[in-house]
Amino acid sequence: MENARKQNITWTASEDYNYDPSYLLFKVYNDDYDFYKFSLAGLAYKYFDMKSIEEFYLLYEEGYLANEDIKMVIQIAIENCLWDYIAKERPGALLYRKNFIDHRIRRYSFHPPKDLSEELEYGFYLIKTNSVPKTFPLAYKLLESVMKIPFQKTSDFIVSLKGILDEYFHINENLKIDYTADKIIEKTKWKEKNKEKNRLEYKKSSFLNPERETLESAELARSTIFTDKNLDEEDKTPHSMDIDDITGRDDIEKIAVSIYGKPILPQYIVEQLEKNLCTDIHDGCRLLITEGLYGDSLNERYRDEIRIQQREENKKHFDDNAVLYRRSISKLSHILEQHILSDLEDQLLVSNSGILDPSRLWRHTYLKDPYIFQREIKDQMGRFTVDILLDNSASQQDRQAQVAAQGYIIASALTKLHIPTRVLGFNNFNHIQILKLYRDYNEPSSKNEKIFEYLASGSNRDGLAIKTALALMDDDSQDNILIILSDGKPNDKVSVGVVKGRKQKAVDYTGDMAIKDTAKEVFTGRNKDKIIFGIFTGNEEDLDQEKRIYGSNFVYIRDIERFSDTVGSFLKKIIDSKY
């Protein structure tokens, strides 16, 4: 899952989940600091024709021995052009960048650069952190030239790169790079010209043919009937829509994407997950895993407005009760630190403050290195990962703000302790299981704000959602914890799933059968040594169903002021019982 998470960052930054990420021009080190490089690769794909740049680089790779030097030149040129765009478009990546740069600079403080590529990398990051570059004159001169390349069209960017490579590197004339490079540049110009032409034609057709989006909007209007609060609970499912005009799986999924957002995983991975998970009672179901990001169609803009509106309502509720909720975060964080992280060992880290380390004084005298102190910290990452699963179904519509607040409290308490935490929401649209990713394990705590986008709609297949969440867990961790916030009412009626004479394979998921299946998946997960417990968010009359699903491993929060004490104590109890 580690590679999947890194690729996910790339797809998110690129805003295109259909391409196969390539990291040919981005030096990675196969550690957690690489999250920045994967984000940079995605942003580069968004703004440059990376295939053309890679094709240009490959001209040199086979015929020039120091191809790593040329690769670093290209990487720095791209990174420098996108430096401000990262801060503007992917503010979450700024923490990745800071951690990565700090790590690289510290590494070079202990292990000086061994070749030109490392000299360039070290010098570049020193300049970007307003430090004096410690590199030899020729490398510094080359670096200055690279950093002068402006943000421009890919064809012009390649021309600039070629000029620098011609000036600073001895290239074997037999390679005929000039001729081939010119062909790549011309081909890139042609692609740019046609891309702009297509963009203008599409824009023109959107203005001249509003029927195109109006038709899409009409289909969507039928699919949003479940959001009407005047309907009975039974009718609040997306399966109540009129689907007479919808033909085939692709159309259903297209509408699902317009409502819930673009997928974040490539189709082949989704299909593999469906093959493994959508079996038995879930046979015929499909998966849509999304971050809730939308395109520019009329329907998608409308859904985005609904998302923003609900986020503001949820956030207002939290702010109105901020004193209570923030106290809950602090209390829960304290309980977790005392009872879950208390057995973790302390570590001494080299730092620019703390206890003076006499053995490192020479580094300050001769190298002006400020890292001559030691600082004691607790290894708060621990061995745990936590997944929080939020029931996003329509039966939660009357308590959306409360569920969002509860999810936010738990996630904030966990991330405050640097415990890797992922938050997913689940509901169903027709035969499609929707999983919305609010935050992933190693994202900054600021990503918790996305939980306020919690929006209840559709039906729910709790068993499939739990099964999928368990499959997506980080298997590298020693201990996985799954916390499920639900109302104990799994219900997904798909008997209306006839599409143009073709019966959907998926069957109704209701009543006793749905409860038993959900309980089975909870039992299966616990047998695999996963810690699973529920937080009941429903009405008291449904408590019996919750008990059948989770046994004694669930809590019912009657008083929000006791939320932290109840959840913290219960989590401690079930962890203690396991060990």
Secondary structure, 3 states (H helix, E strand, C coil): CHHHHHHHHHHHHHCCCCCCCCCCCCCCCCCHHHHHHHHHHHHHHHHCCHHHHHHHHHHHHCCCCCHHHHHHHHHHHHHHHCHHHHHHHCCCHHHHHHHHHHHHHHHHHHCCCCCHHHHHHHHHHHHHCCCCCCCCHHHHHHHHHHHCCCCCCHHHHHHHHHHHHHHHCCCCHHHCHHHHHHHHHHHHHHHHHHHHHHHHHHHHHHHHCCHHHHHHHHHHHHHCHHHCCCCCHHHCCHHHCCCCCCCHHHHHHHHHHHHHCCECCCHHHHHHHHHHHCCHHHCCCEEEEECCCCCCCHHHHHHHHHHHHHHHHHHHHHHHCHHHHHHHHHHHHHHHHHHCCCCCCEEEEEECCCEECHHHHHHHHHHCCCCCEEEEEECCCCCEEEEEEEECCHHHHHHHHHHHHHHHHHHHHHHHCCCCEEEEEEEEECCEEEEEEEECCCCCHHHHHHHHHCCCCCEECHHHHHHHHHHCCCCCCCEEEEEEEECCCCEECCCCCEECCEECCCCCECHHHHHHHHHHHHHHHHHCCCEEEEEECCCHHHHHHHHHHHCCCEEECCCHHHHHHHHHHHHHHHHHHHC
